[in-house]
Amino acid sequence: MEDEVDRLVAAWRRERPDLDVEPLEVLSRVSRLARHLDRARRLAFAEHNLEPWEFDVLTALRRAGTPYQLSPGQLLTQTLVTSGTMTNRIDRLAKKGLVERLPDPSDRRGVLVRLTDEGRDRADQALAGLLDQERAILAELSRAQRGELAGLLRQLTAPFDNIPG
């Protein structure tokens, strides 16, 4: 089975035989797959009236477990955004009734962000929709192939996840 990347690589090999274009065979496919996944994510979230960034914040809180709350700093760490961006996001989610701010009992100057019942329900429903979309993307692979692919991708992504700062 030939795909667009095969055609792209063949063209580069013809036009630039002096270059080793082998990385394109993997990383161009990863890039194309990321675009398809982004579309699938947006569709799954839109069905639940959520933007991708809203899903990211809500599910970070949901994964925290009962009582589904984190400090803004913990949310920053999990979502990889700046503090100004996170403040804006929390404000917007609070306005929609999906999260609430509470005083931090261990720090009188601090706050905690807690998922509301509506926020939890929307996060759960959007996650179920996302998993349906992702299963469809992976349908051509066996369970063993999915496990092998996950391991190989982990080898490539782990160094990026362990970079300080």
Secondary structure, DSSP 4 states (H G I P E B T S, - for coil): ---HHHHHHHHHHHH-TTS--HHHHHHHHHHHHHHHHHHHHHHHHHTTT--HHHHHHHHHHHHT-TTTEE-HHHHHHHHT--HHHHHHHHHHHHHTTSEEEEEETTEEEEEEEEE-HHHHHHHHHHHHHHHHHHHHHHTTS-HHHHHHHHHHHHHHHHHHHT---
